[in-house]
Amino acid sequence: MNSQDPRTLQLAERLDAVKARIAAAQSTSTRSRTGQPDSGTPTLIVVTKFHPAADVLRLQSLGVADVGENRDQEAASKALEVAAAGAAPLRWHFIGQLQKNKAKSVAAYAHSVQSIDRASLVTALGNAMARELGTTGRAPLECFIQVDLSGAYADLAETAGLADAAAQAASGPSSRGGAAPSSIMELADQIASAPGLSLAGLMAVAPLGFEPEAAFELLATASARLVAAHPNATAISAGMSHDLEAAMAAGATHLRVGSDILGPRPVVL
Ligand SMILES: *Cc1c(COP(=O)(O)O)cnc(C)c1O
């Protein structure tokens, strides 16, 4: 990709701006101020959904190694297009709602699935990966359990006797998908025991209408509990364009940034 192409220049500029925010957040994070162990620079996943494969190739020429997609059909065709261009391998992270019947397709190109929310999906991904491993010898699929933090708010608010907040959290439009916190352990055990799947950690989207700081602290608490049972499952995928600083303050190891790098997503009809 020609580095003087205006779109490439624009992406380079926005990518640099996001990297500067990450560096600034790292130097001011509570963890580094208090000398707590820091998990290092988080992995930046550039979310390319709704943008063409040409943009993925531009990002790749700018050194991006991780991209995120939320629809299988779109991701599969972009992965093919990018692979055909013969550039260095990219890691594709699947971050959207996933139907079981798409597991086989996703297993063919994805490095990780970050949106695991139910046992039947784990079974489907395990079966798909068993086939993949037999034929391609690829690395295990990294699995993140997506946590529904709006549900966590409901639980917490209920425990604290905040009936209004509990009702709002449980019924509001705040759910952004994911498994109830109470089902994390069961899903984790299932993933850990499936050949071909490797348990990476947790993922979440901050619920609408709540402070991202508080949401990501809840996620960090859930992560600590998970790590106590599965010591290698330390990944925390949190933080998008508008809340990556809050996610980093809570220990995010993976950030998923779309619009601040690629611009507004094209309207789909
Ligand atoms: C689209 C999307 C992102 C990126 O969001 P931006 O606000 O564009 O940075 C991150 N995570 C998930 C799950 C998404 O669907």
The ligand as a Gaussian input file, in Angstrom:
#p B3LYP/6-31G(d) Opt

LIG

0 1
 C      -17.377000      -2.004000      17.528000
 C      -16.808000      -2.587000      18.749000
 C      -15.678000      -2.019000      19.352000
 C      -15.027000      -0.737000      18.854000
 O      -15.800000       0.348000      19.240000
 P      -15.367000       1.856000      18.921000
 O      -16.246000       2.658000      19.787000
 O      -15.598000       2.060000      17.474000
 O      -13.937000       1.986000      19.292000
 C      -15.177000      -2.655000      20.472000
 N      -15.740000      -3.774000      20.987000
 C      -16.820000      -4.338000      20.441000
 C      -17.396000      -5.563000      21.062000
 C      -17.396000      -3.770000      19.309000
 O      -18.485000      -4.340000      18.773000

